[in-house]
Amino acid sequence: MALALIVSGAGCNRPLPEQNSAAARLYANRCGQCHRAYNPGSLSAAMWQVQVEMMEAKMRQDHVPALTYQERDEILRYLTRNAARD
């Protein structure tokens, strides 16, 4: 819950990095279908790993189509590449 609150208030108003890349579009489309796609710089890479796992569980609970392995990997690579530095 605390992690979700951190994400909800951090880095929301800046444009996404790599805006025109396939990875940024995939992230915005898949993760933005239920909520705003948060700026990757709002969390560290390790925190994004946890957040994606939590969101996948929420997607299953809400009957949202699951990420494919390729989508998950591409989204996590994008988030990690653009994450806040520890």
Secondary structure, 3 states (H helix, E strand, C coil): CHHHHHHHHCCCCCCCCCCCCHHHHHHHHHHCCCCCCCCHHHCEHHHHHHHHHHHHHHHHHCCCCCCCHHHHHHHHHHHHHCCECC
